[in-house]
Amino acid sequence: MEYIKRGTSAFKNANLALFAGGFSTFAILWGTQPLLPEIANEFNLSPAGSSLSQSSTTIALAISLLIAGSLSDVYGRKSVMTFSLLASSFLAICTGFASSFHLLVAGRILQGITLAGLPAVAMAYLGEEIEARSLGMAMGLYISGNSIGGMSGRIISGVLTDYFNWHIALMGIGIISLLSSFFFLLLLPASNHFVPQSFKLKPLTGSLFSQFKVPGLLSLFIIGFLLMGGFVSLYNYIGFELIAPPYSLSQTVVGFIFIVYIVGTFSSTWMGMLADQYGKRKILPLSLLILLLGVLTTLHPNIWVKIIGISVFTYGFFAGHSIASSWVGRLAIHDKAQASALYLSAYYAGSSIGGTVSGSFYHHFDWAGVVWMIVTLAIISLGISLRIGKGRVNQES
């Protein structure tokens, strides 16, 4: 069977389906992020305490990714992704009925488990079905769906919270995600290059650890961890910063700050194409430098300069994530879904740890504390990216 090529109807359908799946997944995943101040007020929590409604989901996701990728090797890519989307949408509706913080966190943990199916498998699906010359663009389009989903989830939840409450906001996101899930099911082409495997724990564990021996993969896992730790740190606490004086913005306006995610939609695709043309070893460090410039700009007190800084930071982040994640798919010698799951597990572990730890930095040092934590993570990531380039990594760059 031929691989899916750019310009064909199958390429269009695959990208539309994964765009919809990414939209649904990340609208659910990040829908609570702009609501953290509201959740903190309702349940009398600190900023770091309220962030558990977000970090509990991402840590459950990080762990579940390792299992979901392997399950897809047995049951198939499309079936696992479809179940993930439908179950997560149903749970998203249910979390809107949470009457206590403990119930909310419990529901969000279950969501983290079910959400794992799509992100763990989507990159493997693309790596198996899309021709190599079109993979960078396809991966960028998929990640652009992630960015629009994350942006839309935050904006929708912010607006619905202002007009109703955060309970209605979460239910609304669940209903929209359910519709996107059916769209995904109808459009995604079947896996033509997938070969099912039997589930055997011992070989599976051995295969999992062998991924760390592939040159370059561990470096990309660490970069994913650090990138996401910084990204979630910024977006978790920018809402607290902008709702407080001297800005005193409303929840709706703060929700619309996330419209800067649109630059991530552009950067993930554009920088992915540049990486296909000029090599990932050149474009990945460039993306990290852009991210670093953006976060430093947010130190400026002027609200418009701060928003520009957030936009530049977001551009660099999605570019870096797009390149690093597609590189994992190219470097993996075997069990590509497993390698992708390891990358994303590190990525979301960074989200949980970074997003909670940065709450202490915000509490003790205000916004500057969060910024300098992100700067440190970005510099480490940049250093690691410059060291990637030996052996097989160089050949696949």
Beta strands, then each sheet from edge to edge (+ up, - down):
end
